Amino acid sequence: MDHSSDEEINASGSDSEMDEYENEAYEELKNGNLRVKISDETFACPFCSQKKRRDYLYKDLLQHASGVGKSCSEKRSAKEKANHLALVKYLEKDITAAGSTSKPVGETDPHSDCSHAEEMDISQSEMEECEDKSYEELKNGNHQVKISDETFTCPYCPSRKRKHEYVYQDLLQHATGVGKSLSERRTAKEKADHLALVKYLEKDLAAAGSSSKPAGVTDNLSGCSQNDKFVWPWTGIAVNLPTTRAEDGRFVGESGSKFRDALISRGFNPTRVHPLWNFRGHSGTAAVEFNKDWPGLHNALSFEKAYEADQHGKKEWFASNGEKSGIYCWVARADDYNSNNIIGEHLRKIGDLRTISDLIEEEARKQDKLVSNLTNVIETKNRHLKEMELRCSETSASLNKLVQEKEKLLHAYNEEIRKIQTSARDHFQKILTDHEKIKLQLESQKKELERRGSELEKREAKNESDRRILSEEIEKNAVRNSSLDLAALEQQKADDDVLKLAEDQKRQKEELHNRIIKLEKQLDAKQALELEIERLRGALNVMKHMEEDGDVEVLRKMDAIITDLREKEGELNDLEALNQTLIVRERKNNDELQDARKELINGLKEIANRAHIGVKRMGELDSKPFLEAMKRNYNNEEAEERASEICSLWEEYLKDPDWHPFKVVMVDGKHQEIIDEEDEKLSRLRDEMGDEAYLSVAASLIQVNEYNPSGRYIISELWNYKEGRKASLGEGVSFLLNKWKALKRKREC
């Protein structure tokens, strides 16, 4: 059944419908239409799907059925809960005895906290001494083992962990399992005590353990021999059951479950009542089946004697003393088994003839075989124990050797580290000394350079005075030294050209800088220019109206305004062209920045470690709150499955463009969208899953609405995790450069 149908049934299922479903399921279970019991120890839930069905112990199945039946989850339909409540009723009323064995025979609790001494490393001789001491205490009667002729108890298990009553074989198997256990949780004294109990049971209570029939069966065997042949499994016969004729002429009668409930209420505890049918319909007879064990025989014989006491036994049925009234019952024997009627056919189909002595001998053989098997198991365990002790000693010796080698390696490592540290300290001291020497040398060289610089300045001043004197001499001797004068003029011209070139470069740089400032001012003044043009156009319109008056001064002003307007419009067109060029350039730069941002995001996705700058998936739903909410009601495996289903459902909700759980409010004079907490889906989510799941969905909604409101799908964004905001491109580039430098230094090292 899917989730939507579950919700519809859950919403419409009343208490009366629940009771009706429960009664129908209980009748099907009682009639055997649904299989619950697989074996004596394992059961199955007939109301779970085949892919989820598994074998349960009695208590586990009872716990499963109670949990589903009393579940408050909306995913559980009314019929599903009613079916499991019917299963609880069936387990408690009809197969309680079968379900009472919730743990295999001989199984011990691995977490047993028996109050014995803590486990010690003792030798085999000490174990034997402890075992002998416990055996003597058992022989002297210091501990109670035998409760009655058929029931026993273990004196070495604490009362809260103790299975209070064992039969002989079960106690022997329990003591053997604990005594030969290889678990480290079992103390040496605990194992020795249980081995002493095994010895005491085999040597001193063997006669008591050989009795395999429960008390009470022998009392009911009075009047019958152990060589009498009974139908096995133990079966009773009920005749003269009330029937009625239907319209089609066939006979019908009540179901066998009703007669079985009546017998159970009288304490006979049958497992099943099977009405026998023939071509005429209900034959008025039925086979009453009991358990195969000795308590089942006890119940069968009690059943027979009760009806004999009421004069409704086999003898009275076959007596020819007139019309019979009421139901006649007895235990099926050889004559019933060999009879040529519907009863004989059914008995030959379901069982065979066995004597009590045969069953006793068969159980004795099984017991001997079990003892032999247990003896072999004990010998095998002893052999394995010796092998494990040998391996343990070898492992201990090897471990001690490894520890010694490790200590030697550690000592050598420490010595090597000490030498390296000493060498590094000496090397560092040497570097400091060399640094001081170099520092002194640099200071002396600096002083020397300063001295030489002062000398050069003096020489330069002297050269300047010499050049001036030389120039004066050249001017005085211009006629005499014309060639030298021409060379001096050429040199002066070259010097002037160099100075002019430098000034031109400086002027061009200033002009470029001023033009940039001017363009920025022109962009800022564009709006003012547009306003001025509009003003001029308004003035022009006014002048046109005044033109009709023929005023010459007005005409002259209008011509001036038109000329000014045309100039302003030309300037505006130039500014618009410049502005368009700047916009195109800005868009190109923005596209380049966006491409760089995308490449940076793709690169950061490959970085596994978490840093303060990274990539965040905006609108992604966090599944952890849903998993924590499911773990409060289900086990880990089922919780993960259900959390995954709910997360997938809410991810589909987030992608739905028709779902817009926002409302607009006024914040600081501005309209702003916030989460609508009264939205139906969000309110139901908070009630069912809690505040953490609600906050996770709300955060994803806000991110999707901010970063991708039209597409409603998850996008990746460069994120500053340290400050909890969108990271800039410069921060991302700086982060990558730092990682590249760190990696470069690491490789160089």
C-alpha positions in Angstrom: 0.0 0.0 0.0 1.4 3.4 -0.9 1.7 6.5 1.2 -1.3 8.3 -0.1 -3.7 5.3 0.4 -2.3 4.8 3.9 -3.2 8.4 4.8 -6.7 8.1 3.3 -7.5 4.9 5.3 -5.9 6.3 8.4 -8.0 9.4 8.1 -11.3 7.5 7.6 -10.7 4.5 9.9 -12.9 4.6 12.9 -12.8 2.5 16.0 -15.6 0.2 14.7 -13.7 -0.4 11.5 -10.6 -1.2 13.5 -12.5 -3.7 15.6 -14.0 -5.3 12.5 -10.7 -5.7 10.8 -9.1 -7.1 13.9 -11.9 -9.7 14.4 -11.7 -10.8 10.7 -7.9 -11.2 10.9 -8.1 -13.1 14.2 -10.6 -15.6 12.7 -8.3 -16.2 9.7 -5.4 -16.8 12.1 -7.5 -19.2 14.2 -8.7 -21.1 11.2 -5.2 -21.7 10.0 -5.6 -19.6 6.8 -2.5 -17.6 7.6 0.8 -19.3 8.5 2.5 -18.0 11.7 4.4 -20.9 13.2 7.3 -22.1 11.0 8.9 -24.5 13.6 8.9 -25.1 17.3 11.1 -22.0 17.8 10.6 -19.8 14.8 7.6 -17.7 13.7 6.8 -15.3 10.8 4.5 -12.3 10.4 1.9 -13.1 7.7 0.9 -9.4 7.4 4.3 -8.0 6.3 5.3 -7.9 2.6 7.4 -10.8 1.3 10.5 -8.7 0.8 10.4 -7.5 4.4 9.4 -10.9 6.0 11.8 -12.7 8.1 11.9 -15.4 10.9 11.2 -14.3 14.5 11.4 -15.8 17.9 8.2 -15.7 19.8 9.0 -12.7 21.9 10.5 -10.8 18.9 7.3 -11.4 16.8 5.1 -10.4 19.8 7.2 -7.2 20.1 7.0 -6.5 16.4 3.2 -7.0 16.2 2.6 -4.8 19.3 4.8 -2.0 17.9 3.0 -1.9 14.5 -0.4 -2.3 16.1 0.1 0.6 18.5 2.0 2.8 16.1 1.0 6.4 15.9 2.6 6.8 12.4 0.2 8.1 9.7 1.9 5.7 7.2 0.3 2.8 9.0 -3.2 2.1 7.7 -6.0 1.2 10.0 -6.2 -2.3 8.5 -2.5 -2.9 8.9 -2.7 -1.9 12.6 -5.8 -4.0 13.2 -4.1 -7.1 11.5 -1.1 -6.8 13.9 -3.3 -6.3 16.9 -5.1 -9.5 15.9 -1.7 -11.2 15.6 -0.9 -10.1 19.2 -4.2 -11.5 20.4 -3.5 -14.8 18.6 0.0 -15.1 20.0 -1.1 -14.5 23.5 -4.2 -16.6 23.5 -3.6 -19.5 21.1 0.1 -20.2 20.9 1.5 -18.8 24.2 2.9 -22.2 25.1 4.7 -22.5 21.8 6.0 -19.0 22.0 7.2 -19.2 25.5 10.5 -20.6 24.4 12.2 -17.4 23.2 15.8 -18.7 23.4 17.3 -21.9 22.2 18.1 -24.6 24.7 21.6 -24.2 26.2 22.0 -20.7 25.0 23.6 -18.5 27.6 23.6 -14.7 27.9 26.9 -13.3 26.5 26.5 -10.3 28.8 26.0 -12.3 32.0 27.1 -10.4 35.0 27.4 -13.4 37.4 28.8 -12.3 40.7 31.9 -14.6 40.7 35.5 -13.6 41.1 37.1 -11.8 38.2 38.8 -13.8 35.5 42.5 -14.6 36.3 45.3 -16.2 34.4 45.4 -19.6 36.2 46.8 -23.0 35.3 45.0 -26.2 34.4 45.7 -27.7 37.8 44.1 -24.7 39.6 41.1 -25.1 37.3 40.8 -28.7 38.3 41.2 -27.9 42.0 38.4 -25.3 41.8 36.2 -27.8 39.9 36.8 -30.5 42.6 35.9 -28.1 45.3 32.6 -27.1 43.6 31.8 -30.8 43.0 32.3 -31.6 46.7 29.9 -28.7 47.6 27.3 -30.1 45.3 27.6 -33.6 46.7 27.4 -32.3 50.2 24.1 -30.5 49.4 25.4 -26.9 49.8 23.7 -25.9 46.6 20.2 -26.8 45.4 20.1 -28.4 42.0 17.1 -30.8 42.0 13.7 -29.0 42.6 11.5 -32.0 41.9 11.7 -35.4 40.2 11.6 -33.8 36.8 12.8 -30.2 37.3 16.3 -28.9 38.1 18.0 -25.5 38.4 21.5 -24.0 38.0 22.9 -22.7 41.3 25.7 -20.8 39.6 23.6 -18.3 37.6 22.1 -15.2 39.3 18.4 -15.2 39.8 17.7 -12.4 37.4 19.5 -14.3 34.6 18.5 -17.8 35.7 16.1 -19.9 33.8 14.4 -21.2 37.0 13.4 -24.7 35.9 15.3 -27.1 33.5 14.7 -30.7 32.6 17.7 -32.9 33.1 18.9 -32.7 29.4 18.5 -29.0 29.2 20.5 -28.4 32.4 23.2 -30.7 31.3 23.5 -28.9 27.9 23.5 -25.5 29.6 26.3 -26.5 32.1 28.4 -28.1 29.4 28.1 -25.0 27.1 29.2 -22.6 29.9 32.0 -24.9 31.2 33.5 -25.3 27.7 32.9 -21.7 26.6 35.8 -19.9 24.9 34.3 -16.4 25.6 36.5 -14.0 27.5 33.4 -12.8 29.4 33.3 -16.1 31.3 35.6 -16.2 34.3 37.7 -19.2 35.2 35.7 -19.9 38.4 32.4 -19.7 36.5 33.6 -22.3 33.9 35.0 -24.6 36.7 31.7 -24.4 38.6 29.6 -25.4 35.6 32.1 -28.2 34.8 31.6 -29.5 38.3 27.8 -29.3 37.7 28.2 -31.4 34.6 30.2 -34.0 36.6 27.5 -34.0 39.4 24.7 -34.4 36.9 26.4 -37.3 35.1 27.6 -39.2 38.1 25.1 -38.4 40.9 21.8 -37.4 39.2 22.0 -39.6 36.1 19.0 -41.7 37.3 16.9 -38.6 37.8 17.8 -37.3 34.4 16.9 -40.6 32.6 13.2 -40.0 33.4 11.8 -38.4 30.3 8.1 -38.5 31.1 6.7 -35.6 33.0 5.0 -36.2 36.4 1.3 -36.8 36.0 1.4 -39.0 32.8 1.9 -42.2 34.8 -1.2 -41.4 36.9 -3.3 -41.2 33.8 -1.9 -44.6 32.5 -3.9 -46.6 35.0 -6.0 -49.1 33.2 -3.8 -49.1 30.1 -0.5 -50.9 29.4 2.6 -49.3 28.1 2.3 -51.7 25.2 -1.1 -50.4 24.2 -0.9 -48.8 20.8 -1.9 -45.2 20.5 -2.2 -43.0 17.4 0.9 -40.7 17.4 0.8 -37.7 17.3 -1.6 -38.0 20.2 -5.1 -37.7 18.7 -8.6 -37.7 20.2 -11.8 -38.5 18.5 -15.0 -36.5 19.0 -18.3 -37.9 17.6 -22.0 -36.9 17.6 -21.1 -33.2 17.0 -24.2 -31.1 16.4 -25.0 -30.6 12.6 -27.8 -29.2 10.7 -29.1 -29.8 7.1 -28.6 -27.0 4.7 -31.0 -26.1 1.8 -28.8 -28.1 -0.6 -29.2 -31.2 1.5 -25.6 -31.2 2.9 -24.9 -31.2 6.6 -23.0 -28.2 8.1 -21.6 -27.7 11.6 -19.7 -25.3 13.8 -16.0 -24.6 13.1 -13.3 -26.7 14.8 -11.8 -23.6 16.4 -14.9 -23.0 18.6 -14.8 -26.6 19.9 -11.0 -26.3 20.4 -11.5 -23.1 22.5 -14.0 -24.9 24.6 -11.5 -27.7 25.3 -8.8 -25.2 26.1 -11.0 -23.5 28.6 -11.4 -26.9 30.3 -7.6 -27.3 30.5 -7.0 -30.0 27.8 -5.0 -27.7 25.6 -5.5 -29.3 22.1 -3.5 -27.7 19.3 -6.2 -28.2 16.6 -9.7 -29.6 16.1 -10.1 -30.9 12.5 -13.8 -31.6 11.5 -14.2 -34.6 9.1 -16.2 -34.1 6.0 -17.6 -36.5 3.4 -19.8 -36.2 0.4 -22.8 -35.4 2.6 -21.0 -32.6 4.3 -20.1 -32.4 8.0 -19.9 -36.0 9.2 -20.5 -35.1 12.9 -17.0 -36.3 13.8 -13.7 -34.5 14.4 -10.1 -35.3 15.2 -8.7 -33.5 18.2 -4.9 -33.1 17.9 -2.6 -32.7 20.9 1.1 -31.8 21.2 3.6 -34.7 20.4 5.3 -34.5 23.8 4.4 -36.2 27.1 2.3 -33.2 28.3 0.3 -33.7 25.1 -0.3 -37.4 26.1 -1.3 -36.2 29.6 -3.8 -33.7 28.1 -5.2 -36.4 25.8 -5.7 -39.0 28.6 -7.2 -36.3 30.8 -9.5 -35.4 27.9 -10.6 -39.1 27.6 -11.1 -39.6 31.3 -13.2 -36.4 31.6 -15.7 -37.6 29.0 -15.7 -41.2 30.5 -16.6 -39.6 33.8 -19.5 -37.9 32.1 -20.6 -41.3 30.6 -19.7 -39.9 27.2 -16.7 -42.1 26.4 -15.9 -44.7 23.8 -17.6 -47.5 25.6 -20.9 -45.6 26.0 -20.8 -44.6 22.3 -20.6 -48.1 21.0 -23.1 -49.4 23.6 -26.5 -50.2 22.0 -28.7 -48.7 24.6 -30.8 -46.3 22.5 -30.3 -42.8 21.1 -27.2 -41.0 22.0 -27.2 -37.3 23.1 -24.3 -35.0 23.5 -20.6 -35.2 22.3 -18.6 -38.5 22.9 -14.8 -38.3 23.0 -11.9 -40.7 23.5 -8.2 -41.2 22.6 -7.5 -42.8 19.3 -6.0 -46.3 19.5 -5.3 -49.2 17.2 -8.9 -50.2 16.6 -9.8 -46.7 15.6 -6.7 -46.5 13.4 -7.5 -49.7 11.5 -11.3 -49.0 11.2 -12.8 -48.7 7.7 -14.5 -45.4 8.1 -13.8 -41.7 7.7 -12.1 -41.7 11.2 -9.7 -44.5 10.2 -8.9 -42.9 6.9 -8.0 -39.6 8.6 -5.9 -41.3 11.3 -3.9 -43.3 8.8 -3.3 -40.1 6.9 -2.0 -38.0 9.7 -0.1 -40.5 12.0 0.9 -44.0 12.9 0.6 -46.5 15.8 3.1 -46.2 18.6 3.4 -47.7 22.1 4.5 -45.8 25.1 7.4 -48.2 25.7 8.5 -47.6 22.1 8.5 -43.8 22.6 10.4 -44.2 25.9 13.0 -46.4 24.2 13.3 -43.9 21.4 13.8 -41.0 23.7 16.4 -43.0 25.7 18.3 -43.7 22.4 18.1 -40.0 21.6 19.4 -39.1 25.0 22.3 -41.6 24.7 23.1 -40.1 21.3 23.0 -36.6 22.8 25.3 -37.6 25.6 27.7 -39.2 23.2 27.6 -36.1 20.9 28.1 -33.8 23.9 31.1 -36.0 25.0 32.6 -35.7 21.6 32.0 -32.0 21.6 33.7 -31.7 25.0 36.7 -33.6 23.8 36.9 -31.5 20.7 36.6 -28.3 22.8 39.4 -29.5 25.1 41.6 -30.2 22.2 40.9 -26.8 20.7 41.5 -25.3 24.1 44.9 -26.8 24.4 45.7 -25.6 20.9 44.6 -22.1 21.7 46.7 -22.2 24.9 49.7 -23.2 22.9 49.1 -20.5 20.3 48.6 -18.0 23.1 51.9 -18.8 24.7 53.6 -18.6 21.3 51.9 -15.3 20.6 52.9 -14.0 24.0 56.6 -14.9 23.4 56.5 -13.3 19.9 54.8 -10.2 21.4 57.5 -9.9 24.1 60.2 -10.1 21.5 58.5 -7.5 19.3 58.2 -5.2 22.4 61.9 -5.5 23.1 62.7 -4.8 19.5 60.4 -1.8 19.6 62.1 -0.5 22.7 65.5 -0.8 21.0 64.3 1.0 17.9 62.7 3.7 20.0 66.0 4.2 21.9 68.0 4.4 18.7 65.4 6.8 17.3 65.7 9.1 20.3 69.5 9.1 20.1 69.3 10.0 16.4 66.8 12.8 17.1 69.1 14.1 19.9 72.1 14.1 17.5 70.0 15.9 14.8 68.8 18.5 17.3 72.4 19.1 18.5 73.6 19.4 14.9 70.8 21.8 14.1 71.5 24.0 17.1 75.2 24.2 16.2 74.4 25.0 12.6 71.9 27.7 13.7 74.6 29.2 16.0 77.0 29.3 13.2 74.5 31.0 10.9 74.0 33.7 13.6 77.7 34.2 13.9 78.1 34.5 10.1 75.2 36.9 10.0 76.8 39.2 12.6 80.0 39.2 10.6 78.2 40.0 7.4 76.3 42.8 9.1 79.5 44.4 10.3 81.0 44.1 6.8 77.9 45.8 5.3 78.1 48.7 7.8 81.8 49.2 7.0 81.0 49.1 3.3 78.2 51.6 3.8 80.5 54.0 5.5 83.0 53.6 2.7 80.3 54.3 0.1 79.2 57.4 2.0 82.8 58.6 2.0 83.2 58.0 -1.7 79.8 59.7 -2.3 81.0 62.9 -0.6 84.2 62.8 -2.6 82.2 62.4 -5.8 80.1 65.4 -4.9 83.2 67.4 -4.3 84.6 66.3 -7.6 81.3 67.1 -9.4 81.3 70.6 -8.0 84.9 71.0 -9.1 84.0 69.7 -12.5 81.1 72.1 -12.8 83.4 75.0 -12.0 85.9 73.7 -14.5 83.2 73.4 -17.1 82.0 76.9 -16.6 85.6 78.2 -16.8 86.0 76.2 -20.0 82.8 77.6 -21.5 84.0 81.1 -20.8 87.3 80.3 -22.5 85.5 78.8 -25.5 83.4 82.0 -25.9 86.5 84.2 -25.7 88.2 82.0 -28.3 85.2 81.5 -30.6 86.9 82.7 -33.7 90.0 80.8 -32.9 88.3 77.6 -32.0 85.2 77.5 -34.3 85.2 73.7 -34.5 85.0 73.4 -30.8 82.2 75.9 -30.6 80.1 74.0 -33.1 80.5 70.8 -31.2 79.4 72.5 -28.0 76.3 73.9 -29.7 75.4 70.4 -31.0 75.8 69.0 -27.5 73.6 71.7 -26.1 70.9 71.0 -28.7 71.0 67.3 -27.9 70.5 68.0 -24.2 67.6 70.3 -24.9 65.9 67.6 -27.1 66.2 65.1 -24.3 64.7 67.5 -21.8 61.9 68.3 -24.2 61.2 64.6 -24.8 60.9 63.9 -21.1 58.6 66.9 -20.6 56.4 65.7 -23.5 56.1 62.2 -22.0 55.2 63.8 -18.6 52.7 66.1 -20.3 51.1 63.2 -22.2 50.8 61.1 -19.1 49.1 64.0 -17.3 46.8 64.6 -20.3 45.7 60.9 -20.2 45.1 61.1 -16.5 43.2 64.4 -16.9 41.1 62.9 -19.8 40.2 59.9 -17.6 39.0 62.3 -14.9 37.2 64.4 -17.5 35.4 61.4 -18.9 34.3 60.5 -15.4 33.1 64.0 -14.8 31.3 63.9 -18.2 29.6 60.7 -17.2 28.5 62.3 -14.0 27.4 65.4 -15.8 25.3 63.5 -18.4 22.2 63.8 -16.4 22.7 67.4 -15.7 23.3 68.0 -19.5 20.0 66.2 -20.3 18.2 68.4 -17.8 19.8 71.5 -19.4 18.7 70.3 -22.8 15.1 69.8 -21.6 15.3 73.3 -20.0 16.5 74.8 -23.3 13.7 73.0 -25.2 11.2 74.4 -22.8 12.6 77.9 -23.3 12.6 77.4 -27.1 8.9 76.5 -26.9 8.2 79.6 -24.9 10.2 81.7 -27.5 8.2 80.2 -30.3 5.0 81.4 -28.7 6.5 84.8 -28.2 7.7 84.9 -31.9 4.2 85.8 -32.9 4.5 89.2 -31.3 7.4 90.0 -33.7 9.8 91.0 -31.0 13.4 91.2 -32.5 15.1 90.7 -29.2 13.1 87.6 -28.6 14.0 86.2 -32.0 17.6 86.9 -31.4 17.5 85.0 -28.0 15.6 82.2 -29.7 18.3 81.8 -32.3 21.0 81.7 -29.6 19.0 79.1 -27.6 18.6 77.0 -30.7 22.3 77.2 -31.4 23.1 76.3 -27.8 20.6 73.5 -27.9 22.2 72.0 -30.9 25.6 72.2 -29.3 24.3 70.6 -26.1 22.6 67.8 -28.2 25.9 67.2 -30.0 27.7 67.0 -26.6 24.9 64.6 -25.4 25.3 62.3 -28.4 29.1 62.3 -27.8 28.5 61.4 -24.2 26.0 58.7 -25.1 28.5 57.2 -27.5 31.2 57.3 -24.9 28.8 55.9 -22.3 27.8 53.1 -24.6 31.4 52.3 -25.2 32.0 52.2 -21.5 28.9 49.9 -21.0 30.1 47.5 -23.6 33.5 47.4 -22.0 32.0 47.0 -18.6 29.8 44.1 -19.9 32.8 42.5 -21.4 34.8 42.8 -18.2 31.8 41.5 -16.2 31.5 38.5 -18.6 35.2 37.8 -18.1 34.7 38.0 -14.3 31.7 35.7 -14.4 33.7 33.2 -16.5 36.6 33.4 -14.0 34.2 32.9 -11.1 32.7 29.8 -12.7 36.2 28.4 -13.3 37.1 29.2 -9.7 34.0 27.4 -8.5 34.7 24.3 -10.6 38.3 24.2 -9.4 37.3 24.5 -5.7 34.8 21.6 -6.1 37.8 19.3 -6.5 39.3 20.4 -3.2 38.3 17.8 -0.6 39.3 19.5 2.6 37.0 22.0 4.2 38.4 25.6 4.3 37.0 29.0 5.1 36.6 29.6 1.3 34.7 26.9 -0.7 31.7 25.9 -2.8 28.2 25.7 -1.3 25.2 24.1 -3.0 22.5 26.8 -2.6 19.1 25.2 -1.9 20.4 21.7 -1.0 18.3 20.0 1.7 20.1 18.7 4.8 18.9 15.1 5.5 20.4 14.8 9.0 17.4 16.3 10.9 15.0 13.9 9.1 17.2 10.9 10.0 17.4 12.0 13.7 13.6 12.4 13.7 13.1 8.9 12.2 15.5 7.3 14.7 13.1 8.2 17.5 10.5 5.8 16.1 12.3 3.2 14.1 15.5 1.2 14.1 18.6 2.4 12.2 18.0 0.6 8.9 14.3 1.4 8.6 15.0 5.0 9.8 17.5 5.6 7.0 15.0 4.2 4.4 12.2 6.4 5.7 14.3 9.5 6.1 15.5 9.1 2.5 11.9 8.8 1.2 10.8 11.9 3.1 13.9 13.9 1.9 13.1 13.0 -1.7 9.5 14.1 -1.2 10.6 17.5 0.2 13.2 18.0 -2.6 10.3 17.6 -5.1 8.3 20.2 -3.1 11.3 22.6 -3.3 11.5 22.2 -7.1 7.7 22.9 -7.5 7.3 26.5 -8.8 3.7 26.5 -7.9 4.5 26.2 -4.2 5.6 29.6 -2.9 5.4 29.7 0.9 6.4 33.3 1.3 4.7 36.5 2.4 5.7 40.1 1.9 6.3 42.4 4.9 7.5 46.0 5.3 11.0 46.2 6.9 12.7 49.6 7.3 10.4 51.1 4.6 11.2 48.3 2.1 9.2 45.3 1.0 10.8 42.0 1.9 9.8 38.3 1.4 9.9 36.1 4.5 8.9 32.4 5.2 5.1 32.0 5.8 5.1 29.9 9.0 1.4 29.3 8.6 1.8 27.4 5.3 0.0 24.1 5.5 3.0 21.9 4.4 5.5 23.6 6.7 3.1 23.5 9.7 2.6 19.8 9.2 6.3 19.2 8.8 7.0 21.0 12.1 4.4 19.0 13.9 5.5 15.6 12.6 9.3 16.0 12.3 10.2 18.8 14.7 11.9 22.2 14.5 15.2 21.0 13.1 13.7 19.5 10.0 11.5 22.6 9.6 14.5 24.9 9.8 16.4 22.8 7.3 13.6 23.1 4.7 13.1 26.9 5.5 16.9 27.5 4.9 16.7 25.7 1.6 13.6 27.7 0.5 15.3 31.0 1.3 18.5 30.0 -0.7 16.4 28.9 -3.7 14.3 32.0 -3.6 17.4 34.2 -3.4 19.7 32.5 -5.9 17.4 30.8 -8.4 13.7 31.7 -7.9 12.7 31.0 -11.5 14.4 27.6 -12.1 14.0 26.3 -8.5 17.0 24.0 -8.8 20.3 23.8 -6.9 23.2 25.9 -8.0 26.8 26.2 -6.8 28.1 29.4 -5.3 31.5 30.6 -4.0 31.0 30.9 -0.2 32.9 32.3 2.7 32.2 29.7 5.5 34.1 31.7 8.1 31.8 34.8 7.8 28.7 33.0 6.4 28.3 35.0 3.2 28.9 35.0 -0.5 32.7 35.2 -1.2 34.1 37.7 -3.7 36.3 36.7 -6.7 39.3 38.3 -5.0 38.9 36.2 -1.9 38.7 33.0 -4.0 41.8 33.9 -6.0 43.7 34.9 -2.9 42.7 31.6 -1.3 43.9 29.6 -4.3 47.2 31.6 -4.4 47.8 30.9 -0.8 47.2 27.1 -1.3 49.5 27.2 -4.4 52.2 28.9 -2.4 51.8 26.4 0.5 52.0 23.5 -1.9 55.0 25.0 -3.7 56.8 25.4 -0.3 55.9 21.8 0.6 57.3 20.5 -2.7 60.5 22.5 -2.3 61.0 21.1 1.2 
